[in-house]
Amino acid sequence: MKQKLRSHDWFGKSDKMGFVHRSWLRNQGYPDDYFTGRPVIGICNTWSELTPCNGHLRDFAEIVKRGVIEAGGFPLEFPVTSLGETIMRPTTMLFRNLASMDTEESIRANPLDGVVLLTGCDKTTPSTLMGACSVDLPTIVVPGGPMLNGRFKGQCIGSGSFNWMVKEKQLVENYTAEDIHEAEVGSARSQGHCMSMGTASTMACMVEALGLTLPGAAAIPAVDARKKVMAQMSGRRIVEMVKEDLKLSKILTRKAFENSIIVNAGVGGSTNLIIHLLAIAGRMGVELNLEDFDTIGSKIPLLANLKPSGEYLMEDFYYAGGLPVVIKELKKYLHNEVITVNGKSIGDNNSNPVCYNTEVIATIDKPLQEHAGIAVLKGNLCEDGAIIKPSAATKELMKHRGPAIVFETMEDYHARIDDPNLDITENSVIVLKGVGPVGYPGMPEVGNVDLPEKLIRKGVKDIIRISDGRMSGTAYGTVILHVSPESSVGGTLAIVQDGDMIELDVEKRRLHLDISDDELKKRKAAWTAPAPMATRGYVKFYIDHVQQAHLGADLDILQGGSGSEVTRDLH
Ligand code: FES
């Protein structure tokens, strides 16, 4: 029996509305047979010149279309809000949920049977996937791929990693303006997204580990011809997925999410995985909580030797065999039977890849670190949790007691951090408030604030920093992030004062503000909430509805999905 396609409700009718739906589309020159039973594939494109990492996706859409047509489908490309990490103010994270709404409603409102998500830069993967999950059509992701390795003074440098060293290089190594310019033009030297294991690469690995890409897709550089082949094959495959009714809900089970957490630990992925994976699970109705990232991920060995915690970059990772090698090595930890977009299990897809460089991808018997992943901290300073990435932190600081140096806002930090009279030493703990989802608003990647000039000149490389914000996936240091509840809604972080002693014990998963319970209560009673950062528009809507970090910072009204059915026609 011939399958009834969702698009048939638009194009299959012989009445007035069928006429309307077909007639206007015909102005783009589609022949009759495009409207008679071909699966209609929406190509959801995050291309934008303001999102440099996705600048090549306009061409990629044409390649995907080739594949869709070859398989007998009808491709229709549509744009959605694109989020350029290095350009948007105050932070792309403020707009992740907005872009997800755009994607969700664009898919649901249109005559689509299946969807290809063209993604790249950090937020463009989670935002589009969150939206697609709330509709639940057959969906495949085409990650745009990393840039070629950055080059500077004969060395490889990671885009997004070098910039964290600029202050230190200028102060300690006397880098000139010419040096910095040379690094600037050599860092991002090809199409693609950041090529360290930052958030974009983490997101690409996340979707591959979830089973939402063709095998091996994540690491292929954007400019490698094989990326184009992958895009074309994805176009072919989505048509088959529609015929098989292989929807997101059949792939994104709890086990798939667990696999993604495990693989993220193995590659040393970004802490941003947590906030995005929690939000995606929330859209799918899959139960996942902050503690799962520690329970499932923190005992997994680190295999990928990639910046920011390691030495190599994504191009090297691809040449060494890419994510399939990591998945094969981790197979004793993974749910190998879970199904992926090509209809095969993740175990079958990755049963036999060859590792060409064990310097870049270590074996399970000789890992780079026995335990990687992310540690979830609890204590009176973070009642609903906080996180730290041990592989990016300084070992000696993992157990520490030190006095707080408090900055009430990001502006306060900028104004005072390099004040020679600031009472800060290598034992201090920087506490940065007001950078959570509600407070900034949008929870920017500022948690790894630079150390003060006077400590850098002394040769200090790291001190503990605590905030309710996030950290770029390309950053490093002993940085405690995602403190929940955040300071702007009255979490304990709000009442920390200069000189309060703070205790961190990563092994015991403890983060403690050492003041008496009475004093804590007294300070909380005296606390007043800061004025909201917006009184109108999307930002006001966001502030009113955003959930805290331990819940994925999605809007409360966007949890779950509304499916793909739309019962009412235009008129
Ligand atoms: Fe786009 Fe890093 S800025 S991936």
Boltz pocket constraint, residues with backbone or C-beta under 6 A from the ligand:
constraints:
  - pocket:
      binder: B
      contacts: [[A, 53], [A, 85], [A, 86], [A, 120], [A, 121], [A, 122], [A, 159], [A, 160], [A, 193], [A, 194], [A, 198], [A, 200]]
      max_distance: 6.0
